């Protein structure tokens, strides 16, 4: 990605995106996720092509007479961390900058590769989640 593309993507995430920790499997702890919702499939397709990873998901439309089709572009786990590292300098919204910074600087250090936590590691991870959730 060029620096201009990184800045543009950061702007999209500032406006329409979410930086979160999400549980992908019931037996796992929440992992980094970046999601962008839009009714414009062309934008999400451009994002996927430019970034090089992620999936576009069509959302269920319960009332097609009143609502346009809607989609989400979702990037998970290590790919989400990589994207956040790329766009971090260009994020403007303070809460999103703080969440991105927390994921970039703390998440991997708090997550053992084998998924087995000591009581101390688990306590630190739970404190991290609590702080992350309370970012405003």
C-alpha positions in Angstrom: 0.0 0.0 0.0 1.1 3.5 -0.7 1.2 6.1 2.1 -1.8 7.8 0.4 -3.8 4.6 0.4 -2.9 3.9 4.1 -4.1 7.4 5.0 -7.3 7.0 3.0 -8.0 3.6 4.6 -7.4 5.2 8.0 -10.0 7.8 7.2 -12.5 5.2 6.2 -11.9 3.3 9.5 -12.2 6.6 11.4 -15.5 7.3 9.8 -17.2 3.9 9.1 -15.0 1.3 10.8 -14.6 -0.5 14.1 -11.5 -1.6 15.9 -12.5 -4.4 18.3 -11.6 -7.6 20.0 -14.0 -10.3 18.9 -14.5 -13.9 19.8 -14.4 -16.0 16.7 -14.7 -19.4 18.4 -16.4 -20.2 21.6 -13.3 -21.8 23.2 -11.0 -18.9 22.3 -10.4 -15.5 23.8 -11.4 -12.4 21.8 -8.9 -11.5 19.1 -8.2 -8.3 17.1 -10.7 -7.5 14.4 -11.2 -4.5 12.0 -14.6 -4.2 10.4 -16.0 -1.6 7.9 -19.7 -1.6 7.1 -21.0 0.0 3.9 -23.8 -0.2 1.3 -21.2 0.5 -1.4 -19.7 -2.8 -2.4 -17.2 -1.1 -4.8 -15.5 0.6 -1.8 -15.2 -2.7 0.1 -13.9 -4.5 -3.0 -11.3 -1.7 -3.4 -10.3 -2.1 0.2 -9.9 -5.9 -0.1 -7.9 -5.5 -3.3 -5.7 -2.8 -1.9 -5.0 -4.3 1.5 -4.7 -7.8 0.0 -6.6 -9.8 2.7 -9.9 -9.8 4.6 -13.4 -11.0 3.6 -16.5 -9.2 2.4 -19.7 -10.4 4.1 -23.2 -9.7 2.9 -25.5 -8.7 5.7 -29.0 -10.0 6.0 -31.6 -7.5 4.9 -34.8 -8.0 6.9 -36.7 -5.2 5.0 -35.5 -4.8 1.4 -38.3 -2.3 0.6 -36.8 0.2 3.1 -33.1 -0.7 3.3 -30.3 -1.1 0.8 -28.1 -4.1 0.7 -25.3 -3.8 3.3 -21.9 -5.4 3.5 -19.0 -5.7 6.0 -15.4 -6.0 5.2 -13.7 -7.9 8.0 -10.0 -8.4 8.8 -9.2 -10.7 11.7 -6.3 -11.6 14.1 -2.8 -11.2 12.7 -4.0 -9.5 9.6 -5.9 -7.0 11.7 -2.7 -6.2 13.7 -0.7 -5.8 10.5 -3.3 -3.4 9.0 -3.4 -1.4 12.3 0.4 -1.1 12.2 0.2 0.3 8.6 -2.6 2.8 9.2 -1.9 3.9 12.8 -0.1 7.1 12.0 -3.1 8.3 10.1 -5.9 7.6 12.5 -7.5 10.8 13.9 -10.3 9.6 16.2 -8.7 9.4 19.6 -10.6 6.3 20.8 -9.7 4.4 17.6 -6.0 5.5 17.9 -6.0 4.3 21.5 -7.5 0.9 20.6 -5.2 0.4 17.7 -2.2 1.3 19.9 -3.2 -1.1 22.6 -3.6 -4.0 20.0 -0.3 -3.1 18.3 1.8 -2.7 21.5 0.2 -5.1 24.0 -2.0 -7.9 22.4 0.8 -10.2 21.2 2.8 -9.9 24.5 -0.3 -11.0 26.4 -1.2 -13.9 24.1 0.9 -17.1 24.4 1.4 -18.9 21.0 0.2 -22.2 22.4 -3.0 -20.7 23.8 -2.2 -21.9 27.3 -2.3 -19.2 30.0 -0.9 -19.2 33.5 -3.1 -17.6 36.1 -0.9 -14.5 36.0 -1.1 -14.3 32.2 -4.8 -14.7 32.3 -5.2 -12.0 34.9 -3.1 -9.6 32.8 -5.1 -10.5 29.7 -8.4 -9.8 31.5 -7.1 -6.5 32.7 -6.2 -5.7 29.1 -9.7 -6.5 27.9 -11.3 -4.4 30.6 -9.1 -1.4 29.7 -9.8 -2.0 26.0 -13.5 -2.1 26.5 -13.5 1.1 28.5 -11.6 3.2 25.9 -13.8 6.2 25.1 
